[in-house]
Amino acid sequence: MALQPTEVTGRMEKAKRYLRMFLRDTAELNRLIRKQESDDAMLQFAIEMTISDWSSTSPFIDRVDINNYPSLYLLMHGAAIQILKSQGIYQARNELTYQAGGSSFSRFNKTSYYMNWMMNLSSDYEMKKRNMKIAKNIQGGWGGVNSEYDKIGYAF
């Protein structure tokens, strides 16, 4: 049974809420900028990019959407990576260092921080995504007809 549009919207809203919690992106916690760094449209874009990443990564075993994405963990990590990439590009594009009155100032100088976090999350995400896709592929090939092979490997 397919989900109704209100249920799909509810799932996306919940995913955005969870992503904001994972990123700790709230006005209260962003003491320097005193607002959310990523708006809801950016969070939704990052979630949709993560879903697209899953569908476009081999083995091409299934297409997913917000209704049937196989892992909340992978969805949050993948979307966080997308946010960090986007913010890193934004920071790099707007970086400016200047001097005035014997003091130097940097503006938008967090590019390396975003890159470090993105790289840290990416290696774990890619490994887990690949392992899950391989396991699903094996399960679909061997375990689809009540075979003893469905007990091999990963349990999801």
MODELLER restraints for C-alpha pairs under 7 A, 6 or more apart:
rsr = mdl.restraints
at = mdl.atoms
rsr.add(forms.Gaussian(group=physical.xy_distance, feature=features.Distance(at['CA:8:A'], at['CA:67:A']), mean=6.54, stdev=0.5))
rsr.add(forms.Gaussian(group=physical.xy_distance, feature=features.Distance(at['CA:11:A'], at['CA:66:A']), mean=6.75, stdev=0.5))
rsr.add(forms.Gaussian(group=physical.xy_distance, feature=features.Distance(at['CA:12:A'], at['CA:66:A']), mean=6.61, stdev=0.5))
rsr.add(forms.Gaussian(group=physical.xy_distance, feature=features.Distance(at['CA:16:A'], at['CA:43:A']), mean=5.89, stdev=0.5))
rsr.add(forms.Gaussian(group=physical.xy_distance, feature=features.Distance(at['CA:16:A'], at['CA:44:A']), mean=6.47, stdev=0.5))
rsr.add(forms.Gaussian(group=physical.xy_distance, feature=features.Distance(at['CA:19:A'], at['CA:76:A']), mean=5.77, stdev=0.5))
rsr.add(forms.Gaussian(group=physical.xy_distance, feature=features.Distance(at['CA:23:A'], at['CA:80:A']), mean=6.93, stdev=0.5))
rsr.add(forms.Gaussian(group=physical.xy_distance, feature=features.Distance(at['CA:25:A'], at['CA:36:A']), mean=5.51, stdev=0.5))
rsr.add(forms.Gaussian(group=physical.xy_distance, feature=features.Distance(at['CA:25:A'], at['CA:37:A']), mean=6.31, stdev=0.5))
rsr.add(forms.Gaussian(group=physical.xy_distance, feature=features.Distance(at['CA:26:A'], at['CA:35:A']), mean=6.45, stdev=0.5))
rsr.add(forms.Gaussian(group=physical.xy_distance, feature=features.Distance(at['CA:26:A'], at['CA:36:A']), mean=4.91, stdev=0.5))
rsr.add(forms.Gaussian(group=physical.xy_distance, feature=features.Distance(at['CA:27:A'], at['CA:34:A']), mean=4.88, stdev=0.5))
rsr.add(forms.Gaussian(group=physical.xy_distance, feature=features.Distance(at['CA:27:A'], at['CA:35:A']), mean=3.89, stdev=0.5))
rsr.add(forms.Gaussian(group=physical.xy_distance, feature=features.Distance(at['CA:27:A'], at['CA:36:A']), mean=4.99, stdev=0.5))
rsr.add(forms.Gaussian(group=physical.xy_distance, feature=features.Distance(at['CA:28:A'], at['CA:34:A']), mean=6.67, stdev=0.5))
rsr.add(forms.Gaussian(group=physical.xy_distance, feature=features.Distance(at['CA:30:A'], at['CA:36:A']), mean=6.95, stdev=0.5))
rsr.add(forms.Gaussian(group=physical.xy_distance, feature=features.Distance(at['CA:46:A'], at['CA:79:A']), mean=4.78, stdev=0.5))
rsr.add(forms.Gaussian(group=physical.xy_distance, feature=features.Distance(at['CA:46:A'], at['CA:82:A']), mean=5.29, stdev=0.5))
rsr.add(forms.Gaussian(group=physical.xy_distance, feature=features.Distance(at['CA:46:A'], at['CA:83:A']), mean=6.07, stdev=0.5))
rsr.add(forms.Gaussian(group=physical.xy_distance, feature=features.Distance(at['CA:47:A'], at['CA:75:A']), mean=6.93, stdev=0.5))
rsr.add(forms.Gaussian(group=physical.xy_distance, feature=features.Distance(at['CA:47:A'], at['CA:79:A']), mean=4.99, stdev=0.5))
rsr.add(forms.Gaussian(group=physical.xy_distance, feature=features.Distance(at['CA:50:A'], at['CA:75:A']), mean=6.47, stdev=0.5))
rsr.add(forms.Gaussian(group=physical.xy_distance, feature=features.Distance(at['CA:50:A'], at['CA:78:A']), mean=5.33, stdev=0.5))
rsr.add(forms.Gaussian(group=physical.xy_distance, feature=features.Distance(at['CA:50:A'], at['CA:79:A']), mean=5.55, stdev=0.5))
rsr.add(forms.Gaussian(group=physical.xy_distance, feature=features.Distance(at['CA:51:A'], at['CA:64:A']), mean=6.63, stdev=0.5))
rsr.add(forms.Gaussian(group=physical.xy_distance, feature=features.Distance(at['CA:51:A'], at['CA:65:A']), mean=6.15, stdev=0.5))
rsr.add(forms.Gaussian(group=physical.xy_distance, feature=features.Distance(at['CA:55:A'], at['CA:62:A']), mean=6.77, stdev=0.5))
rsr.add(forms.Gaussian(group=physical.xy_distance, feature=features.Distance(at['CA:55:A'], at['CA:63:A']), mean=5.14, stdev=0.5))
rsr.add(forms.Gaussian(group=physical.xy_distance, feature=features.Distance(at['CA:55:A'], at['CA:64:A']), mean=6.41, stdev=0.5))
rsr.add(forms.Gaussian(group=physical.xy_distance, feature=features.Distance(at['CA:59:A'], at['CA:133:A']), mean=6.58, stdev=0.5))
rsr.add(forms.Gaussian(group=physical.xy_distance, feature=features.Distance(at['CA:61:A'], at['CA:137:A']), mean=6.25, stdev=0.5))
rsr.add(forms.Gaussian(group=physical.xy_distance, feature=features.Distance(at['CA:74:A'], at['CA:125:A']), mean=6.41, stdev=0.5))
rsr.add(forms.Gaussian(group=physical.xy_distance, feature=features.Distance(at['CA:74:A'], at['CA:129:A']), mean=6.95, stdev=0.5))
rsr.add(forms.Gaussian(group=physical.xy_distance, feature=features.Distance(at['CA:77:A'], at['CA:121:A']), mean=6.70, stdev=0.5))
rsr.add(forms.Gaussian(group=physical.xy_distance, feature=features.Distance(at['CA:77:A'], at['CA:125:A']), mean=6.42, stdev=0.5))
rsr.add(forms.Gaussian(group=physical.xy_distance, feature=features.Distance(at['CA:78:A'], at['CA:125:A']), mean=6.65, stdev=0.5))
rsr.add(forms.Gaussian(group=physical.xy_distance, feature=features.Distance(at['CA:81:A'], at['CA:118:A']), mean=5.27, stdev=0.5))
rsr.add(forms.Gaussian(group=physical.xy_distance, feature=features.Distance(at['CA:81:A'], at['CA:121:A']), mean=6.68, stdev=0.5))
rsr.add(forms.Gaussian(group=physical.xy_distance, feature=features.Distance(at['CA:81:A'], at['CA:122:A']), mean=6.67, stdev=0.5))
rsr.add(forms.Gaussian(group=physical.xy_distance, feature=features.Distance(at['CA:84:A'], at['CA:114:A']), mean=5.52, stdev=0.5))
rsr.add(forms.Gaussian(group=physical.xy_distance, feature=features.Distance(at['CA:84:A'], at['CA:118:A']), mean=5.74, stdev=0.5))
rsr.add(forms.Gaussian(group=physical.xy_distance, feature=features.Distance(at['CA:85:A'], at['CA:118:A']), mean=6.67, stdev=0.5))
rsr.add(forms.Gaussian(group=physical.xy_distance, feature=features.Distance(at['CA:88:A'], at['CA:111:A']), mean=4.95, stdev=0.5))
rsr.add(forms.Gaussian(group=physical.xy_distance, feature=features.Distance(at['CA:88:A'], at['CA:114:A']), mean=5.28, stdev=0.5))
rsr.add(forms.Gaussian(group=physical.xy_distance, feature=features.Distance(at['CA:88:A'], at['CA:115:A']), mean=6.38, stdev=0.5))
rsr.add(forms.Gaussian(group=physical.xy_distance, feature=features.Distance(at['CA:91:A'], at['CA:108:A']), mean=5.16, stdev=0.5))
rsr.add(forms.Gaussian(group=physical.xy_distance, feature=features.Distance(at['CA:91:A'], at['CA:109:A']), mean=6.56, stdev=0.5))
rsr.add(forms.Gaussian(group=physical.xy_distance, feature=features.Distance(at['CA:91:A'], at['CA:110:A']), mean=6.31, stdev=0.5))
rsr.add(forms.Gaussian(group=physical.xy_distance, feature=features.Distance(at['CA:91:A'], at['CA:111:A']), mean=5.39, stdev=0.5))
rsr.add(forms.Gaussian(group=physical.xy_distance, feature=features.Distance(at['CA:92:A'], at['CA:111:A']), mean=5.55, stdev=0.5))
rsr.add(forms.Gaussian(group=physical.xy_distance, feature=features.Distance(at['CA:94:A'], at['CA:108:A']), mean=6.01, stdev=0.5))
rsr.add(forms.Gaussian(group=physical.xy_distance, feature=features.Distance(at['CA:95:A'], at['CA:107:A']), mean=5.71, stdev=0.5))
rsr.add(forms.Gaussian(group=physical.xy_distance, feature=features.Distance(at['CA:95:A'], at['CA:108:A']), mean=4.56, stdev=0.5))
rsr.add(forms.Gaussian(group=physical.xy_distance, feature=features.Distance(at['CA:95:A'], at['CA:109:A']), mean=5.55, stdev=0.5))
rsr.add(forms.Gaussian(group=physical.xy_distance, feature=features.Distance(at['CA:96:A'], at['CA:106:A']), mean=5.72, stdev=0.5))
rsr.add(forms.Gaussian(group=physical.xy_distance, feature=features.Distance(at['CA:96:A'], at['CA:107:A']), mean=5.13, stdev=0.5))
rsr.add(forms.Gaussian(group=physical.xy_distance, feature=features.Distance(at['CA:96:A'], at['CA:108:A']), mean=6.56, stdev=0.5))
rsr.add(forms.Gaussian(group=physical.xy_distance, feature=features.Distance(at['CA:97:A'], at['CA:105:A']), mean=5.61, stdev=0.5))
rsr.add(forms.Gaussian(group=physical.xy_distance, feature=features.Distance(at['CA:97:A'], at['CA:106:A']), mean=4.28, stdev=0.5))
rsr.add(forms.Gaussian(group=physical.xy_distance, feature=features.Distance(at['CA:97:A'], at['CA:107:A']), mean=6.23, stdev=0.5))
rsr.add(forms.Gaussian(group=physical.xy_distance, feature=features.Distance(at['CA:98:A'], at['CA:104:A']), mean=5.58, stdev=0.5))
rsr.add(forms.Gaussian(group=physical.xy_distance, feature=features.Distance(at['CA:98:A'], at['CA:105:A']), mean=5.38, stdev=0.5))
rsr.add(forms.Gaussian(group=physical.xy_distance, feature=features.Distance(at['CA:98:A'], at['CA:106:A']), mean=6.48, stdev=0.5))
rsr.add(forms.Gaussian(group=physical.xy_distance, feature=features.Distance(at['CA:99:A'], at['CA:105:A']), mean=6.07, stdev=0.5))
rsr.add(forms.Gaussian(group=physical.xy_distance, feature=features.Distance(at['CA:135:A'], at['CA:153:A']), mean=6.91, stdev=0.5))
rsr.add(forms.Gaussian(group=physical.xy_distance, feature=features.Distance(at['CA:135:A'], at['CA:154:A']), mean=6.36, stdev=0.5))
rsr.add(forms.Gaussian(group=physical.xy_distance, feature=features.Distance(at['CA:139:A'], at['CA:150:A']), mean=5.64, stdev=0.5))
rsr.add(forms.Gaussian(group=physical.xy_distance, feature=features.Distance(at['CA:142:A'], at['CA:149:A']), mean=5.61, stdev=0.5))
rsr.add(forms.Gaussian(group=physical.xy_distance, feature=features.Distance(at['CA:142:A'], at['CA:150:A']), mean=6.22, stdev=0.5))
rsr.add(forms.Gaussian(group=physical.xy_distance, feature=features.Distance(at['CA:143:A'], at['CA:149:A']), mean=5.67, stdev=0.5))
rsr.add(forms.Gaussian(group=physical.xy_distance, feature=features.Distance(at['CA:143:A'], at['CA:150:A']), mean=4.12, stdev=0.5))
